[in-house]
Amino acid sequence: MAHTNASEPLTLITEIPQIVARLRATFDSGRTKPLSWRRAQLRAMRRMLTEERATLEKALSSDLGKPPWRRTRPRSVSWSTRSTTP
């Protein structure tokens, strides 16, 4: 994934193995939430986005001045239309 913000530092390819090792150690420690919890959170978020669509569209229009054709599928929530395995 390409960075679009020049102020964000890039990750050097030589740093990736250490980053992966650190993340795996965190996962293996049990500090992360179980998959069932994560899936429940995603389902709840999808439900909220669906149920509150009109509210979100109104807020986008009010806060950002987005025209109707841009409000219907903001980039930040476009994943909600993808099929996911529950």
C-alpha positions as CSV (number, residue, x, y, z in Angstrom):
1,M,0.0,0.0,0.0
2,A,1.5,3.3,-1.1
3,H,1.7,6.2,1.4
4,T,0.0,9.3,0.3
5,N,1.0,11.4,3.3
6,A,4.6,12.5,2.9
7,S,4.9,13.3,6.6
8,E,4.5,9.6,7.6
9,P,7.7,7.6,7.7
10,L,8.0,4.6,5.4
11,T,8.8,1.2,6.9
12,L,12.1,-0.2,5.7
13,I,11.9,-3.7,4.3
14,T,14.7,-4.7,6.7
15,E,12.4,-3.7,9.7
16,I,9.5,-5.9,8.6
17,P,10.8,-9.2,10.2
18,Q,11.2,-7.5,13.6
19,I,7.7,-5.9,13.3
20,V,6.1,-9.2,12.4
21,A,7.9,-11.0,15.3
22,R,6.7,-8.3,17.7
23,L,3.1,-8.6,16.5
24,R,3.2,-12.4,16.6
25,A,4.5,-12.3,20.2
26,T,1.7,-9.9,21.2
27,F,-0.9,-12.2,19.6
28,D,0.6,-15.3,21.2
29,S,0.6,-13.6,24.6
30,G,-3.2,-13.7,24.6
31,R,-3.5,-9.9,24.9
32,T,-5.5,-9.7,21.7
33,K,-9.3,-10.2,21.5
34,P,-10.6,-13.5,20.2
35,L,-11.8,-13.8,16.6
36,S,-15.4,-14.3,17.7
37,W,-15.3,-10.9,19.6
38,R,-13.8,-9.2,16.5
39,R,-16.5,-10.6,14.2
40,A,-19.2,-9.5,16.6
41,Q,-17.7,-6.0,16.6
42,L,-17.7,-5.9,12.8
43,R,-21.3,-7.1,12.6
44,A,-22.3,-4.4,15.2
45,M,-20.5,-1.8,13.2
46,R,-22.1,-2.9,9.9
47,R,-25.5,-2.8,11.6
48,M,-24.9,0.7,13.0
49,L,-23.8,1.9,9.6
50,T,-26.9,0.5,8.0
51,E,-29.3,1.7,10.7
52,E,-27.8,5.2,11.0
53,R,-27.1,5.8,7.4
54,A,-29.4,8.8,7.2
55,T,-27.8,10.3,10.3
56,L,-24.3,9.7,8.9
57,E,-25.2,11.2,5.5
58,K,-26.7,14.3,7.2
59,A,-23.5,14.7,9.3
60,L,-21.3,14.4,6.2
61,S,-23.3,17.0,4.4
62,S,-23.3,19.3,7.4
63,D,-19.6,18.9,8.4
64,L,-17.9,18.3,5.0
65,G,-20.4,19.8,2.5
66,K,-20.4,16.5,0.6
67,P,-22.9,16.5,-2.3
68,P,-25.5,13.6,-2.3
69,W,-23.7,11.4,-4.8
70,R,-20.5,11.6,-2.6
71,R,-22.4,10.9,0.6
72,T,-23.8,7.6,-0.4
73,R,-20.5,5.8,-0.3
74,P,-17.8,7.5,1.7
75,R,-14.4,5.9,1.5
76,S,-14.2,5.3,5.2
77,V,-17.2,3.0,5.2
78,S,-17.0,1.4,1.7
79,W,-15.9,-1.9,3.3
80,S,-19.4,-2.3,4.9
81,T,-20.8,-3.4,1.5
82,R,-18.3,-6.2,1.1
83,S,-19.4,-9.7,1.9
84,T,-17.9,-11.1,5.1
85,T,-18.0,-14.5,6.7
86,P,-19.8,-14.3,10.1
